[in-house]
Amino acid sequence: MPRELFDEGKFMEISEYAIHCRVKRLKTVVKLKLRTKKILYTFKTDPATAERLLRNISCDVIEL
């Protein structure tokens, strides 16, 4: 069962040890999904914030 994140800082912290980040772009929302060894974390945000976060993460980014 995935866990939803609501804090950008926590998202950045988890992205340090994530395997990859999947990006799903909808009309008004962008879903960022961090896959770790055991848990899938999801984070919903607006497109501008998503671009800023994706520039700063170190894991592989996969566009869906």
N, CA, C and O of each residue as an XYZ file, in Angstrom:
256
protein
N       0.839     -1.171      0.000
C       0.000      0.000      0.000
C       0.894      1.247      0.000
O       1.760      1.383      0.863
N       0.692      2.146     -0.947
C       1.530      3.351     -0.991
C       1.215      4.308      0.156
O       0.111      4.315      0.701
N       2.202      5.105      0.502
C       2.025      6.122      1.530
C       2.106      7.488      0.878
O       2.992      7.744      0.063
N       1.174      8.370      1.239
C       1.160      9.711      0.657
C       1.944     10.672      1.532
O       1.796     10.686      2.754
N       2.779     11.476      0.889
C       3.551     12.505      1.577
C       2.870     13.844      1.370
O       2.270     14.089      0.324
N       2.964     14.717      2.377
C       2.371     16.043      2.283
C       3.405     17.145      2.471
O       3.067     18.326      2.384
N       4.654     16.783      2.726
C       5.710     17.745      3.019
C       6.825     17.638      1.984
O       7.339     16.548      1.732
N       7.205     18.781      1.379
C       8.275     18.784      0.375
C       9.608     18.351      0.969
O      10.380     17.646      0.320
N       9.878     18.767      2.193
C      11.137     18.401      2.846
C      11.267     16.907      3.031
O      12.337     16.340      2.812
N      10.183     16.266      3.435
C      10.190     14.814      3.610
C      10.369     14.115      2.258
O      11.053     13.096      2.165
N       9.748     14.671      1.212
C       9.910     14.120     -0.135
C      11.372     14.163     -0.567
O      11.888     13.185     -1.107
N      12.037     15.283     -0.335
C      13.442     15.426     -0.706
C      14.324     14.474      0.104
O      15.286     13.913     -0.420
N      13.993     14.299      1.366
C      14.758     13.402      2.235
C      14.657     11.952      1.755
O      15.661     11.242      1.707
N      13.464     11.521      1.405
C      13.262     10.146      0.942
C      13.882      9.942     -0.438
O      14.335      8.841     -0.752
N      13.910     10.987     -1.267
C      14.471     10.844     -2.612
C      15.968     10.548     -2.592
O      16.515     10.069     -3.585
N      16.635     10.826     -1.478
C      18.070     10.540     -1.375
C      18.364      9.041     -1.469
O      19.396      8.645     -2.011
N      17.462      8.206     -0.945
C      17.708      6.764     -0.975
C      16.668      6.005     -1.810
O      16.559      4.784     -1.697
N      15.913      6.711     -2.635
C      14.929      6.061     -3.501
C      15.611      5.435     -4.711
O      16.668      5.894     -5.147
N      15.005      4.397     -5.242
C      15.529      3.714     -6.422
C      15.252      4.549     -7.673
O      16.147      4.775     -8.487
N      13.998      5.006     -7.817
C      13.644      5.882     -8.926
C      12.405      6.698     -8.566
O      11.720      6.421     -7.582
N      12.138      7.706     -9.387
C      10.972      8.571     -9.209
C      10.163      8.535    -10.494
O      10.678      8.849    -11.567
N       8.905      8.154    -10.386
C       8.016      8.150    -11.551
C       7.172      9.413    -11.519
O       6.700      9.832    -10.462
N       6.988     10.009    -12.679
C       6.248     11.270    -12.790
C       5.022     11.037    -13.652
O       5.129     10.584    -14.791
N       3.849     11.350    -13.101
C       2.598     11.233    -13.850
C       1.966     12.617    -13.895
O       1.569     13.158    -12.863
N       1.873     13.187    -15.092
C       1.343     14.538    -15.265
C      -0.128     14.464    -15.661
O      -0.480     13.879    -16.685
N      -0.975     15.063    -14.837
C      -2.397     15.174    -15.137
C      -2.675     16.619    -15.544
O      -1.731     17.386    -15.733
N      -3.921     17.005    -15.681
C      -4.231     18.365    -16.152
C      -3.778     19.445    -15.184
O      -3.117     20.397    -15.598
N      -4.114     19.324    -13.917
C      -3.777     20.376    -12.953
C      -2.838     19.905    -11.859
O      -2.354     20.719    -11.072
N      -2.573     18.614    -11.794
C      -1.769     18.038    -10.714
C      -0.671     17.162    -11.310
O      -0.853     16.539    -12.357
N       0.460     17.126    -10.631
C       1.541     16.214    -10.995
C       1.737     15.259     -9.830
O       1.893     15.686     -8.686
N       1.728     13.957    -10.126
C       1.961     12.949     -9.098
C       3.405     12.479     -9.209
O       3.848     12.042    -10.271
N       4.124     12.572     -8.111
C       5.496     12.093     -8.041
C       5.502     10.850     -7.167
O       5.007     10.876     -6.040
N       6.054      9.775     -7.678
C       6.048      8.506     -6.950
C       7.480      8.053     -6.732
O       8.210      7.795     -7.689
N       7.877      7.959     -5.484
C       9.218      7.512     -5.125
C       9.174      6.043     -4.747
O       8.433      5.656     -3.844
N       9.955      5.228     -5.426
C      10.022      3.803     -5.118
C      11.283      3.559     -4.291
O      12.402      3.791     -4.749
N      11.075      3.085     -3.067
C      12.194      2.660     -2.228
C      12.196      1.133     -2.216
O      11.410      0.495     -2.917
N      13.073      0.567     -1.427
C      13.195     -0.885     -1.398
C      11.905     -1.554     -0.924
O      11.539     -2.616     -1.427
N      11.216     -0.945      0.036
C      10.031     -1.577      0.614
C       8.724     -0.842      0.338
O       7.675     -1.480      0.251
N       8.760      0.481      0.197
C       7.532      1.275      0.176
C       7.506      2.196     -1.040
O       8.543      2.701     -1.470
N       6.306      2.411     -1.590
C       6.079      3.400     -2.633
C       5.479      4.632     -1.972
O       4.451      4.539     -1.302
N       6.119      5.791     -2.159
C       5.640      7.057     -1.608
C       5.089      7.900     -2.741
O       5.693      7.967     -3.811
N       3.941      8.549     -2.523
C       3.367      9.425     -3.529
C       3.299     10.846     -2.982
O       3.114     11.063     -1.785
N       3.452     11.807     -3.887
C       3.397     13.214     -3.528
C       2.689     13.953     -4.654
O       3.141     13.901     -5.798
N       1.585     14.642     -4.355
C       0.827     15.392     -5.352
C       1.167     16.870     -5.213
O       1.217     17.403     -4.104
N       1.401     17.526     -6.346
C       1.760     18.934     -6.314
C       1.383     19.598     -7.632
O       0.937     18.932     -8.566
N       1.564     20.913     -7.699
C       1.290     21.643     -8.931
C       2.489     21.505     -9.876
O       3.580     21.159     -9.422
N       2.319     21.766    -11.172
C       3.409     21.560    -12.144
C       4.666     22.388    -11.870
O       5.770     21.889    -12.090
N       4.546     23.618    -11.404
C       5.724     24.452    -11.161
C       6.572     23.896    -10.022
O       7.796     23.841    -10.135
N       5.945     23.490     -8.943
C       6.669     22.911     -7.811
C       7.289     21.574     -8.199
O       8.392     21.247     -7.760
N       6.579     20.799     -9.026
C       7.104     19.505     -9.456
C       8.393     19.681    -10.261
O       9.343     18.920    -10.074
N       8.436     20.660    -11.142
C       9.655     20.902    -11.933
C      10.822     21.279    -11.028
O      11.946     20.819    -11.232
N      10.556     22.109    -10.037
C      11.608     22.520     -9.102
C      12.134     21.327     -8.313
O      13.343     21.193     -8.126
N      11.241     20.465     -7.852
C      11.648     19.284     -7.091
C      12.434     18.301     -7.959
O      13.420     17.720     -7.506
N      11.998     18.118     -9.203
C      12.660     17.157    -10.086
C      14.069     17.605    -10.456
O      14.931     16.764    -10.710
N      14.322     18.910    -10.492
C      15.673     19.397    -10.769
C      16.624     19.094     -9.626
O      17.831     18.984     -9.842
N      16.097     18.956     -8.400
C      16.946     18.817     -7.219
C      17.090     17.388     -6.692
O      17.883     17.165     -5.777
N      16.357     16.415     -7.230
C      16.481     15.060     -6.704
C      17.613     14.315     -7.410
O      17.987     14.642     -8.536
N      18.147     13.309     -6.722
C      19.304     12.588     -7.253
C      18.952     11.224     -7.843
O      19.799     10.609     -8.490
N      17.739     10.736     -7.642
C      17.387      9.417     -8.174
C      16.948      9.534     -9.646
O      16.714     10.632    -10.150
N      16.844      8.391    -10.315
C      16.433      8.356    -11.716
C      14.979      8.807    -11.847
O      14.142      8.471    -11.008
N      14.681      9.568    -12.898
C      13.328     10.073    -13.145
C      12.754      9.345    -14.357
O      13.372      9.303    -15.420
N      11.556      8.770    -14.181
C      10.871      8.055    -15.253
C       9.546      8.765    -15.519
O       8.705      8.858    -14.626
N       9.353      9.270    -16.749
C       8.101      9.933    -17.132
C       7.098      8.888    -17.576
O       7.425      8.004    -18.367
N       5.872      8.985    -17.067
C       4.807      8.053    -17.479
C       3.908      8.701    -18.504
O       2.955      8.078    -18.972
